[in-house]
Each structure stands twice: as structure tokens, then as C-alpha cells.
Amino acid sequence: MLIVGSAGFAAGELLHGLQGRDSGVVQFILHGLSGFLPAMISSWLAHKYAEQPQAATHP
């Protein structure tokens, strides 16, 4: 999950940070969090539901 979150942070920073003229540490963190949070949540949900046994269906 941390790897996915880190990749999301980098992608969020690159996509949002390069579009505006705002710069600084606060803007860097805020733009990175816009990618980090959705990536962490989706990774956590995928991990949570992947461990549950699936119901078997017979044809």
C-alpha cells in the first residue's frame, strides 16, 4: 500500500503541481496528497476484499 501511495503522491504532484504558478512546501504536500489519499484508499480496499473467500457457483 505504501508503494501505491508513493506512486500516487508523485503522480499527483506532477499532474497538479506543474499546472499552476504556486510553489512552496505547502503546495508540494497538498498537491501530492491529492494523489496519495485516493491511491492508499483504493489499495487498502482491494487488499481487504481480495482476502475474502468467493462464493462458488456451479453451472
Backbone as XML, in Angstrom:
<?xml version="1.0"?>
<chain id="A" units="angstrom">
  <residue number="1" name="MET">
    <atom name="N" x="0.829" y="-1.188" z="0.000"/>
    <atom name="CA" x="0.000" y="0.000" z="0.000"/>
    <atom name="C" x="0.873" y="1.251" z="0.000"/>
  </residue>
  <residue number="2" name="LEU">
    <atom name="N" x="1.998" y="1.172" z="0.669"/>
    <atom name="CA" x="2.884" y="2.331" z="0.718"/>
    <atom name="C" x="3.488" y="2.635" z="-0.649"/>
  </residue>
  <residue number="3" name="ILE">
    <atom name="N" x="3.792" y="1.610" z="-1.404"/>
    <atom name="CA" x="4.340" y="1.812" z="-2.750"/>
    <atom name="C" x="3.297" y="2.467" z="-3.654"/>
  </residue>
  <residue number="4" name="VAL">
    <atom name="N" x="2.070" y="1.972" z="-3.579"/>
    <atom name="CA" x="0.984" y="2.556" z="-4.382"/>
    <atom name="C" x="0.736" y="3.997" z="-3.952"/>
  </residue>
  <residue number="5" name="GLY">
    <atom name="N" x="0.749" y="4.241" z="-2.643"/>
    <atom name="CA" x="0.560" y="5.603" z="-2.135"/>
    <atom name="C" x="1.668" y="6.537" z="-2.573"/>
  </residue>
  <residue number="6" name="SER">
    <atom name="N" x="2.902" y="6.046" z="-2.561"/>
    <atom name="CA" x="4.033" y="6.876" z="-3.001"/>
    <atom name="C" x="3.941" y="7.204" z="-4.484"/>
  </residue>
  <residue number="7" name="ALA">
    <atom name="N" x="3.527" y="6.225" z="-5.265"/>
    <atom name="CA" x="3.355" y="6.477" z="-6.696"/>
    <atom name="C" x="2.227" y="7.479" z="-6.923"/>
  </residue>
  <residue number="8" name="GLY">
    <atom name="N" x="1.162" y="7.360" z="-6.157"/>
    <atom name="CA" x="0.064" y="8.320" z="-6.261"/>
    <atom name="C" x="0.480" y="9.713" z="-5.849"/>
  </residue>
  <residue number="9" name="PHE">
    <atom name="N" x="1.319" y="9.812" z="-4.820"/>
    <atom name="CA" x="1.831" y="11.113" z="-4.379"/>
    <atom name="C" x="2.643" y="11.765" z="-5.492"/>
  </residue>
  <residue number="10" name="ALA">
    <atom name="N" x="3.532" y="10.983" z="-6.095"/>
    <atom name="CA" x="4.371" y="11.523" z="-7.177"/>
    <atom name="C" x="3.520" y="11.931" z="-8.374"/>
  </residue>
  <residue number="11" name="ALA">
    <atom name="N" x="2.552" y="11.098" z="-8.736"/>
    <atom name="CA" x="1.697" y="11.425" z="-9.877"/>
    <atom name="C" x="0.843" y="12.656" z="-9.592"/>
  </residue>
  <residue number="12" name="GLY">
    <atom name="N" x="0.312" y="12.744" z="-8.391"/>
    <atom name="CA" x="-0.492" y="13.916" z="-8.031"/>
    <atom name="C" x="0.328" y="15.188" z="-8.052"/>
  </residue>
  <residue number="13" name="GLU">
    <atom name="N" x="1.548" y="15.105" z="-7.557"/>
    <atom name="CA" x="2.421" y="16.276" z="-7.560"/>
    <atom name="C" x="2.772" y="16.693" z="-8.981"/>
  </residue>
  <residue number="14" name="LEU">
    <atom name="N" x="3.082" y="15.743" z="-9.821"/>
    <atom name="CA" x="3.446" y="16.088" z="-11.193"/>
    <atom name="C" x="2.258" y="16.646" z="-11.977"/>
  </residue>
  <residue number="15" name="LEU">
    <atom name="N" x="1.109" y="16.010" z="-11.835"/>
    <atom name="CA" x="-0.057" y="16.451" z="-12.608"/>
    <atom name="C" x="-0.609" y="17.791" z="-12.139"/>
  </residue>
  <residue number="16" name="HIS">
    <atom name="N" x="-0.692" y="17.995" z="-10.847"/>
    <atom name="CA" x="-1.272" y="19.227" z="-10.328"/>
    <atom name="C" x="-0.231" y="20.316" z="-10.126"/>
  </residue>
  <residue number="17" name="GLY">
    <atom name="N" x="0.955" y="19.932" z="-9.710"/>
    <atom name="CA" x="1.986" y="20.914" z="-9.385"/>
    <atom name="C" x="2.545" y="21.646" z="-10.590"/>
  </residue>
  <residue number="18" name="LEU">
    <atom name="N" x="2.529" y="21.011" z="-11.730"/>
    <atom name="CA" x="3.093" y="21.642" z="-12.918"/>
    <atom name="C" x="2.113" y="22.572" z="-13.624"/>
  </residue>
  <residue number="19" name="GLN">
    <atom name="N" x="0.849" y="22.573" z="-13.202"/>
    <atom name="CA" x="-0.147" y="23.376" z="-13.893"/>
    <atom name="C" x="-0.256" y="24.801" z="-13.364"/>
  </residue>
  <residue number="20" name="GLY">
    <atom name="N" x="0.145" y="25.022" z="-12.137"/>
    <atom name="CA" x="-0.036" y="26.345" z="-11.546"/>
    <atom name="C" x="1.274" y="27.051" z="-11.269"/>
  </residue>
  <residue number="21" name="ARG">
    <atom name="N" x="1.144" y="28.315" z="-10.876"/>
    <atom name="CA" x="2.332" y="29.098" z="-10.560"/>
    <atom name="C" x="2.667" y="29.030" z="-9.080"/>
  </residue>
  <residue number="22" name="ASP">
    <atom name="N" x="1.790" y="28.423" z="-8.280"/>
    <atom name="CA" x="2.043" y="28.317" z="-6.854"/>
    <atom name="C" x="3.202" y="27.361" z="-6.600"/>
  </residue>
  <residue number="23" name="SER">
    <atom name="N" x="4.074" y="27.738" z="-5.682"/>
    <atom name="CA" x="5.181" y="26.866" z="-5.340"/>
    <atom name="C" x="5.442" y="26.970" z="-3.847"/>
  </residue>
  <residue number="24" name="GLY">
    <atom name="N" x="6.165" y="26.036" z="-3.341"/>
    <atom name="CA" x="6.494" y="26.008" z="-1.932"/>
    <atom name="C" x="6.212" y="24.638" z="-1.345"/>
  </residue>
  <residue number="25" name="VAL">
    <atom name="N" x="6.610" y="24.467" z="-0.116"/>
    <atom name="CA" x="6.474" y="23.179" z="0.553"/>
    <atom name="C" x="5.004" y="22.828" z="0.771"/>
  </residue>
  <residue number="26" name="VAL">
    <atom name="N" x="4.206" y="23.806" z="1.182"/>
    <atom name="CA" x="2.789" y="23.537" z="1.452"/>
    <atom name="C" x="2.083" y="23.097" z="0.173"/>
  </residue>
  <residue number="27" name="GLN">
    <atom name="N" x="2.312" y="23.788" z="-0.920"/>
    <atom name="CA" x="1.688" y="23.411" z="-2.189"/>
    <atom name="C" x="2.169" y="22.041" z="-2.649"/>
  </residue>
  <residue number="28" name="PHE">
    <atom name="N" x="3.450" y="21.738" z="-2.432"/>
    <atom name="CA" x="4.003" y="20.436" z="-2.803"/>
    <atom name="C" x="3.269" y="19.328" z="-2.057"/>
  </residue>
  <residue number="29" name="ILE">
    <atom name="N" x="3.081" y="19.493" z="-0.761"/>
    <atom name="CA" x="2.413" y="18.476" z="0.047"/>
    <atom name="C" x="0.939" y="18.351" z="-0.330"/>
  </residue>
  <residue number="30" name="LEU">
    <atom name="N" x="0.258" y="19.471" z="-0.494"/>
    <atom name="CA" x="-1.164" y="19.421" z="-0.832"/>
    <atom name="C" x="-1.409" y="18.778" z="-2.187"/>
  </residue>
  <residue number="31" name="HIS">
    <atom name="N" x="-0.585" y="19.113" z="-3.174"/>
    <atom name="CA" x="-0.751" y="18.503" z="-4.496"/>
    <atom name="C" x="-0.403" y="17.019" z="-4.451"/>
  </residue>
  <residue number="32" name="GLY">
    <atom name="N" x="0.583" y="16.646" z="-3.669"/>
    <atom name="CA" x="0.935" y="15.235" z="-3.537"/>
    <atom name="C" x="-0.148" y="14.435" z="-2.833"/>
  </residue>
  <residue number="33" name="LEU">
    <atom name="N" x="-0.786" y="15.039" z="-1.830"/>
    <atom name="CA" x="-1.847" y="14.340" z="-1.109"/>
    <atom name="C" x="-3.059" y="14.067" z="-1.987"/>
  </residue>
  <residue number="34" name="SER">
    <atom name="N" x="-3.259" y="14.878" z="-3.018"/>
    <atom name="CA" x="-4.386" y="14.642" z="-3.917"/>
    <atom name="C" x="-4.214" y="13.345" z="-4.706"/>
  </residue>
  <residue number="35" name="GLY">
    <atom name="N" x="-3.027" y="12.848" z="-4.803"/>
    <atom name="CA" x="-2.799" y="11.544" z="-5.421"/>
    <atom name="C" x="-2.589" y="10.449" z="-4.392"/>
  </residue>
  <residue number="36" name="PHE">
    <atom name="N" x="-2.002" y="10.805" z="-3.254"/>
    <atom name="CA" x="-1.670" y="9.823" z="-2.220"/>
    <atom name="C" x="-2.916" y="9.217" z="-1.575"/>
  </residue>
  <residue number="37" name="LEU">
    <atom name="N" x="-3.866" y="10.047" z="-1.192"/>
    <atom name="CA" x="-5.040" y="9.553" z="-0.472"/>
    <atom name="C" x="-5.904" y="8.607" z="-1.311"/>
  </residue>
  <residue number="38" name="PRO">
    <atom name="N" x="-6.279" y="8.957" z="-2.543"/>
    <atom name="CA" x="-7.073" y="8.003" z="-3.331"/>
    <atom name="C" x="-6.318" y="6.700" z="-3.619"/>
  </residue>
  <residue number="39" name="ALA">
    <atom name="N" x="-5.009" y="6.794" z="-3.840"/>
    <atom name="CA" x="-4.225" y="5.591" z="-4.114"/>
    <atom name="C" x="-4.183" y="4.680" z="-2.895"/>
  </residue>
  <residue number="40" name="MET">
    <atom name="N" x="-3.998" y="5.243" z="-1.711"/>
    <atom name="CA" x="-3.958" y="4.437" z="-0.491"/>
    <atom name="C" x="-5.317" y="3.810" z="-0.202"/>
  </residue>
  <residue number="41" name="ILE">
    <atom name="N" x="-6.387" y="4.564" z="-0.372"/>
    <atom name="CA" x="-7.722" y="4.037" z="-0.098"/>
    <atom name="C" x="-8.078" y="2.915" z="-1.063"/>
  </residue>
  <residue number="42" name="SER">
    <atom name="N" x="-7.803" y="3.095" z="-2.343"/>
    <atom name="CA" x="-8.137" y="2.046" z="-3.308"/>
    <atom name="C" x="-7.271" y="0.808" z="-3.099"/>
  </residue>
  <residue number="43" name="SER">
    <atom name="N" x="-6.013" y="0.996" z="-2.748"/>
    <atom name="CA" x="-5.146" y="-0.142" z="-2.472"/>
    <atom name="C" x="-5.611" y="-0.896" z="-1.234"/>
  </residue>
  <residue number="44" name="TRP">
    <atom name="N" x="-6.014" y="-0.170" z="-0.202"/>
    <atom name="CA" x="-6.500" y="-0.797" z="1.027"/>
    <atom name="C" x="-7.785" y="-1.582" z="0.766"/>
  </residue>
  <residue number="45" name="LEU">
    <atom name="N" x="-8.702" y="-0.997" z="0.001"/>
    <atom name="CA" x="-9.954" y="-1.691" z="-0.304"/>
    <atom name="C" x="-9.716" y="-2.941" z="-1.141"/>
  </residue>
  <residue number="46" name="ALA">
    <atom name="N" x="-8.809" y="-2.862" z="-2.104"/>
    <atom name="CA" x="-8.508" y="-4.027" z="-2.925"/>
    <atom name="C" x="-7.900" y="-5.136" z="-2.071"/>
  </residue>
  <residue number="47" name="HIS">
    <atom name="N" x="-7.028" y="-4.774" z="-1.157"/>
    <atom name="CA" x="-6.403" y="-5.762" z="-0.275"/>
    <atom name="C" x="-7.434" y="-6.355" z="0.687"/>
  </residue>
  <residue number="48" name="LYS">
    <atom name="N" x="-8.330" y="-5.540" z="1.181"/>
    <atom name="CA" x="-9.341" y="-6.001" z="2.135"/>
    <atom name="C" x="-10.284" y="-7.011" z="1.502"/>
  </residue>
  <residue number="49" name="TYR">
    <atom name="N" x="-10.754" y="-6.736" z="0.309"/>
    <atom name="CA" x="-11.734" y="-7.603" z="-0.329"/>
    <atom name="C" x="-11.106" y="-8.756" z="-1.102"/>
  </residue>
  <residue number="50" name="ALA">
    <atom name="N" x="-9.816" y="-8.713" z="-1.356"/>
    <atom name="CA" x="-9.152" y="-9.814" z="-2.049"/>
    <atom name="C" x="-8.984" y="-11.021" z="-1.134"/>
  </residue>
  <residue number="51" name="GLU">
    <atom name="N" x="-8.950" y="-10.818" z="0.179"/>
    <atom name="CA" x="-8.741" y="-11.910" z="1.113"/>
    <atom name="C" x="-10.023" y="-12.662" z="1.456"/>
  </residue>
  <residue number="52" name="GLN">
    <atom name="N" x="-11.171" y="-12.091" z="1.133"/>
    <atom name="CA" x="-12.423" y="-12.758" z="1.461"/>
    <atom name="C" x="-12.668" y="-13.901" z="0.483"/>
  </residue>
  <residue number="53" name="PRO">
    <atom name="N" x="-13.127" y="-15.044" z="0.997"/>
    <atom name="CA" x="-13.412" y="-16.171" z="0.093"/>
    <atom name="C" x="-14.598" y="-15.837" z="-0.819"/>
  </residue>
  <residue number="54" name="GLN">
    <atom name="N" x="-14.480" y="-16.245" z="-2.028"/>
    <atom name="CA" x="-15.527" y="-16.013" z="-3.015"/>
    <atom name="C" x="-16.515" y="-17.170" z="-2.994"/>
  </residue>
  <residue number="55" name="ALA">
    <atom name="N" x="-17.771" y="-16.854" z="-3.194"/>
    <atom name="CA" x="-18.801" y="-17.893" z="-3.237"/>
    <atom name="C" x="-18.651" y="-18.703" z="-4.530"/>
  </residue>
  <residue number="56" name="ALA">
    <atom name="N" x="-18.684" y="-19.998" z="-4.390"/>
    <atom name="CA" x="-18.551" y="-20.864" z="-5.561"/>
    <atom name="C" x="-19.898" y="-20.981" z="-6.259"/>
  </residue>
  <residue number="57" name="THR">
    <atom name="N" x="-19.876" y="-20.842" z="-7.553"/>
    <atom name="CA" x="-21.088" y="-21.015" z="-8.349"/>
    <atom name="C" x="-20.901" y="-22.227" z="-9.250"/>
  </residue>
  <residue number="58" name="HIS">
    <atom name="N" x="-21.877" y="-23.074" z="-9.252"/>
    <atom name="CA" x="-21.817" y="-24.281" z="-10.079"/>
    <atom name="C" x="-22.757" y="-24.115" z="-11.263"/>
  </residue>
  <residue number="59" name="PRO">
    <atom name="N" x="-22.263" y="-24.458" z="-12.464"/>
    <atom name="CA" x="-23.117" y="-24.319" z="-13.647"/>
    <atom name="C" x="-24.235" y="-25.332" z="-13.711"/>
  </residue>
</chain>
